[in-house]
Amino acid sequence: MAASSSSSNFMAPPPKMNKTSSMNSLRKTLGLKKTSNAELSMVPSRPIVSSTLSSPLGGSGAAPLEKDYHSLEYRLTHGHWRIFNSKSVFGNKDASVLVFDKKSNVKAPPKLGKSKTYSMFDLIKYETQQLMGLIHPRILHMEHNLEETKDYFSFATEQIFGNLESIVTDDSLDRLEIKLGVLQIIDGMSYLHNSAKMLHGNLTPDAIYVTATKTWKIGGFSFAVNAKEPNCYPCYPWTKKLPPCLQPDLDFLAPENLAPNQTTVTSAADVFSLGVLICWIYAGGKRLIDAKSNLETYHIVVGQLDAALQCISNELGPNLKDSMAKVLSLDVEVRPTVQLLSLIKHFDDPCLSALRQLDDIAQVFDPSQKSHFLSQTLNAAIPHISETVWFNRVLPRFNEQLLELPEMYYSITKPLFHILEHCESHNIHKMKPWIRKLMEATAHNKLLRAFILENMSALFRRLSDEFVEDKCLDVIILSLKSEDTSLQSSAIRGLPHVAEYLPISFITKKLLPTIMSLPPFLHENVPRQLDLLAALAALSDRCDVANVALLFGCISLCNSSHPVIVHAKSRIVQRLVMRDPNRLKDAQLFCIHLLNPLVSGLSTNKDLSAFNCAHFDDILSSVRILLDVLEQRRYEIEDRVEHKQSNHHLGLNRLGNRRVSMSSTNLPRVMISAARPSFSSDSRKMSFLSADGRLEDRGSRRESRDSRGSLESDMSIRIGNGSDISDDSCFSNNSAKGRRQSWLDGYGHSVSLEQNTNGFLETTSRNLGDRNSINFKTRNARASERRARTRSPNAELDPHREQPPARPNSFTNLGHNIVLTYRNLLYKDHT
């Protein structure tokens, strides 16, 4: 775009024109008819740039490439170019505008005798001309031809992120990224030598551009030459008579370029330059040859390259160092070709190979091949790739190549979910756009929906996105209602992992009613029923008294009498009681849906050996629990009836005949660890409050280790909702013996942490010797009876120790104390 001829034009304020008038003025100039408002609304929106707007380079004047690019913002300086971020007018795509200020021009001395002065202008025009004719993924892509104004040279390329020097000196650069970048340069050089038949001639850090996708691309073709013959390129001597900026960088130039009377070189010259560049990259920006544009210094350093390589051997590593020794050889014949350089052991890395394939995935046209790479090869490499590379390379490639390919969404779900699960919290927000895309695509992709159903917990745990969570809830319901049994199975298998995150209103109003419509799906299918019971067990923790009836109804859908189904139901019973036994208030309800299936399950399986010992013990314990809860409810009904019929004036006789309910809110939790010699693998002793308030030893029954382990792994030992007790037990020693054992007794048997008491006594007798062993057992038997009435659970440890006088103990005589207290208070009121 030509600049204004007079600077005075820039001083006059521009006339105020709206968008319509400016467009009409332009059309008038071009001899076109005026634009109506309706027509104008159809024109793509673009900024109106006045010729008097301030230039991003300072001062007033036309902005570079203003017809096609706007919103120029300075990014960096790279070589002799100033690079600006910009937006294209058509499409509003990101791009970079490279600008050279003509004031920075450097000219060759006139004494060289050339008819036309050689300057930077000539190099710039030649560079852009060469760049325009090269199209390859590893060559910087030029989007707009060179344009010259009064003050600038400018052209546009794909968006540039930074220069190589700033990238290499950054300590956060992963070594895998360095390998990948070097391979990208090698790929670009291979294209130049084999396809374009071109010698780059000046492969330096300033010739490498890092794009917005973190791809390393080759530019800087000011000294590139085409082959005269196969692998034969013209070369020009490096001279002190020209300014260094008008010649190739001496520090990266091959020695044969400086040989006397040398007129041609081979592609090995570029290989030498590439080797020096690789050493510079791995050394963190330190030059292997630092001649400071002095030919004598250059020749000295080149003669000592072996020593120079030894100085950076730690940075290079043994494999790369051996290869660089050949690449930097002064003998041209020893140097390998560019293609062979990419095959050295240093670059033999599965993760590196996966990232290279990901860079080139746009060139894979077979959908099945592309899908296999994403779901298998890349997914296997992702765990071994650093998080920095995930967000610097993998995710940008997904955005660039796969965002508009919904058919590939299922293939990248595994890599995406792995990244979501293992990335740092400050990077999670970068995953949200992709997760939203996946959730929107689940309605049309069966495989994608099934995967998300089984891995949905990661979305609830890691993301805080209401849109994604709402979509997850919709996917669950739609899948359960689907006629596709595989989707129904995936939804049910995923429920245990997300139950704790689901809203209670969703569970009660949508999820459980939907599950009630699954009988055809569950009919005579044991694995499906088992999956559903696992899901209901997790959901039971979220259900309260008001909606537990719906949960029980869902449990009844699993009507198989298979031992594993019966056992699964018994575990749900234990889970319900341990979490909140108050949910079992409706005796009829839990008898129908819980107690009856357990009993009928035992009766249906005539051969009880179908149950293993641990499962059988669990089922029996659950039956005892439900029977005791049923008894508890019966006693509570009696209490309410008696309370209604009784007067406020209660006597001692009335109190003595009344059952006192001691539920989990009344009885304290007691766990006493007795200090005793360890004769078994567990030295703890469990004591429970009996019906009359005494400490009882629940070690009378030995259970299998499997039984104890199965319950101890799922439920904590909890004392609560014990059997109702009568005050008659305070006055009668036979009452406690005549009562049926409570569910705490049965449960205590299953989780007892102590070996059989008789076995303990026998072991103690053997340890003390055969002398008076019979008397010892007798005394211990009596001590055991006394222990039920006294405070000490350790009397049998030393039969010869004199027992101290019994002292009041609020735990061992709790029931008796409560009764006496109530009697005294009520008697006082009566009198």
C-alpha positions, 0 to 999 in steps of 0.5 A, a space after each residue: 500500500 503506497 504511503 501518502 505523498 505529503 506528511 501534511 496530509 497526516 496533520 489534518 483531522 479525518 472527517 467523521 464518517 459512519 460505516 455506510 458513508 465510508 463504504 459508499 465513498 469507496 464504491 464511488 471511487 471504484 465507479 460502483 453504485 451506493 450500498 444500501 443498509 440491507 446490503 451493508 448488513 451482509 458484508 463481513 464485519 471488519 475494522 475501518 482503518 483510516 490512513 491517518 491512524 497511528 502505526 504500530 511501529 510508532 508515529 503516524 502513517 499506514 499500518 503494514 498490510 492494513 487492507 488484510 490484517 488488523 489489530 497489530 500487536 508487537 510480539 518479538 524481534 527475530 533476526 532483522 524482522 519485527 513480528 506482530 500478532 494480528 488478525 486477518 480481516 477475512 475470517 478473523 484468523 490469527 496471523 503474524 505480520 513481519 515488518 522490516 524498517 527501511 531505516 535499518 537497512 545495511 548496504 555493502 561498501 561501494 568499492 566492491 565495484 558493483 553497478 547496483 549497491 548490494 543491501 539488506 533490501 536485496 536479501 529480504 526480497 530474495 528470502 520472501 521469494 524463496 519462502 513463497 515457493 516452499 510448501 511443507 509442514 516443517 517450512 514456515 507458511 507464508 500467507 501474504 506476499 511481501 509488500 513494500 511501502 515508503 517506510 517498511 517491508 512487510 509480509 504475513 505468515 502463520 502465527 509465530 509464538 516465539 524465537 528459538 533462542 527464547 525457547 531453548 534458554 527456558 529451563 521449563 522446556 522438556 527434553 522430549 520437546 527438544 528431541 521433537 523440535 530437532 526432529 522437526 528441523 531434520 524433517 524440514 531439511 530432508 524436504 529441502 535436500 530431497 524434494 526441493 533440491 535446495 541448500 539452505 546455506 544459513 541454518 542458524 537459530 534465527 532461521 528457526 521459527 516456533 509457531 503458535 502450535 509449538 512447531 519448529 519451522 524453517 525460514 530465513 532463506 536469504 542465502 538458499 541456493 538451488 542445485 546445479 546438478 544432483 547434490 551440487 550447489 554453488 557456494 560463495 566465499 565469506 569475506 571481511 569486505 562485507 558486513 556480517 549481516 549481509 553474509 551467512 553466520 560464520 559460526 554455523 558455516 561448514 569449513 568447505 565453504 571457506 576452502 580456497 577456490 571452492 565454488 560448489 558444495 554438497 548437502 553435507 554443508 547443511 548437515 554440518 550447520 545442522 550439527 552445530 545448531 543441534 549442539 547449540 540447542 542442547 547446550 542451552 544457547 551456548 555456541 560451539 563455535 564462537 568466532 565473532 566474525 573472525 576467520 582466524 578464530 574460526 579455523 582454530 576452533 574448527 580444528 578443536 571440535 572434538 574438545 568442544 564436544 567433550 565440554 558439552 558431552 553431559 548435555 548431549 548424552 553418549 548416543 547423541 555425542 557419538 553421532 555429532 562427532 561424525 556430523 561435525 567431521 571435517 571429512 565431508 564423506 564421514 558425515 551422514 545424510 539428514 535422513 540417517 540422522 533421524 534414525 540414530 538411537 537418541 531419537 528411538 523413543 515411543 513417546 517421541 514417535 507418538 508425538 511425531 505421528 500426532 503432528 502429522 495426523 492431518 495427513 492420515 486419511 484412513 479413519 480406522 488408522 487414525 482412530 487406532 493411533 489415537 485410542 491405542 498408540 497415543 493412549 499408551 504413550 500419554 502416561 509417560 509424557 510430562 504434563 507440560 507436553 500434554 498442554 504444550 503439544 498434545 492438546 493444541 494438536 487436538 484443537 487444531 486437527 480434531 475439534 471439527 471431527 466428531 467421529 474421532 471423539 471416542 478415540 481421544 476420550 481415553 487420552 483426554 480422561 487420563 490427562 484430566 485425572 492426572 493434571 494439576 488443578 491449575 490446568 483443569 480449566 484447559 480441559 473444559 472445552 473438550 469435555 463439553 464437546 464430548 458431552 454434547 456428542 454423547 447423544 449421537 455416539 453410543 461408544 462415547 456414551 458408554 465410556 463416559 458412563 463408566 468413567 463419569 466419576 472423574 468429571 464430578 471429582 475434577 471438574 466444577 462445571 454445572 453444564 457437564 454435571 447436568 449433562 452427566 445426569 441426563 446421560 445416566 437417565 437416557 442410558 437406563 431408559 435405552 433399549 440398548 442393554 450395553 448402555 444400561 449395563 454401563 450406566 449401572 456399573 458407573 453408579 457406585 462411583 458417582 453415587 456420592 456426587 448425585 443430588 438427592 433430588 435426582 436420586 429420589 425423583 428420577 434415578 430410582 423411579 427409572 431403575 424400577 422400570 428395569 425388570 426386563 433387563 434384570 430378568 434371570 440375569 445374575 451378573 446384571 442383578 449383582 451390578 444393580 445391587 452394588 449400585 443400590 448399596 452405594 445409593 443407600 447411603 444417600 437415602 433417608 427415612 422418607 425415600 428408603 421405601 423406593 430403595 427397598 423396591 429397587 432391591 426387590 427387583 433382584 429376585 434371583 436366589 443365587 448365593 451371590 445375590 442373597 449375600 449381596 442383599 445381606 451386605 446391604 442390610 448391614 450397611 443400612 443398619 450401620 449407617 442409620 438404623 432409624 431407616 428401618 422403622 417400617 417393620 412390614 417394609 423391611 420384612 418384605 424386601 429384606 428379611 424375606 429374601 434372605 430367609 427364602 434365599 437360604 431355603 431355596 438353596 437346599 445345598 447350603 454348601 453353595 454358600 462359603 463360610 464367610 458369606 453364610 455367616 454374613 447372611 445369618 448375621 443379617 437375619 439376626 440383625 433384622 429379627 432384633 430390629 423387628 423385636 425392637 420395634 415391637 417393644 417400642 409399640 408396647 411402650 407407646 401403648 403403655 404410655 398412653 394407658 398409664 397415668 402420670 403417677 407411677 409407682 415402683 411396682 409399675 416401674 419394675 414391670 415396664 420394659 425400658 428401651 435402650 437404643 443407640 441413643 441411650 446406651 454408650 459405646 463401649 470398647 475395652 481393650 484388655 491388657 493381657 498376654 497375647 496368645 493369638 494374633 489379636 490381643 484385643 478383647 471386646 466387651 459389650 453392655 448386657 441387658 442388665 448393664 453388665 459387661 459381657 464377653 462375646 468371645 464364646 463363639 469362634 468364627 472363621 477368619 473369612 467371616 471376621 475379615 469380610 465384616 471388618 473390612 466393610 463396617 466399623 464396630 458399633 454399639 447401638 439399637 440394642 435389644 430392649 431390656 426389662 427391669 426384671 433382669 435387675 432382680 432376676 439372674 435367670 432373666 438374662 439367660 432366658 432371653 433370646 440373644 440380641 442382634 448385637 450378640 449375633 453381630 458380635 460373634 461375626 466381628 469378635 476379635 478374640 479367640 475362644 475363651 476356653 481355648 484361652 484358659 487352656 493355653 494359660 493353664 499350659 503356660 503356667 504348668 500342669 500343677 493345680 491345672 484343674 483347680 486353676 480352671 475351676 477358679 477361672 470359671 468362678 472368676 468368669 461368673 464374678 466378672 459379669 458382676 464386677 468391674 474388672 475383665 482381667 481377673 483370670 490373668 493371675 489366679 493367685 492375685 488377691 482381688 481388691 474390693 469391688 468399687 462402684 463402676 458406672 459401666 459394669 452396672 449401668 442398667 442397675 444404676 439407671 433403674 435405681 435412679 429412676 426408682 428414687 426420682 419417681 418414688 420422691 415424686 410419689 411421696 
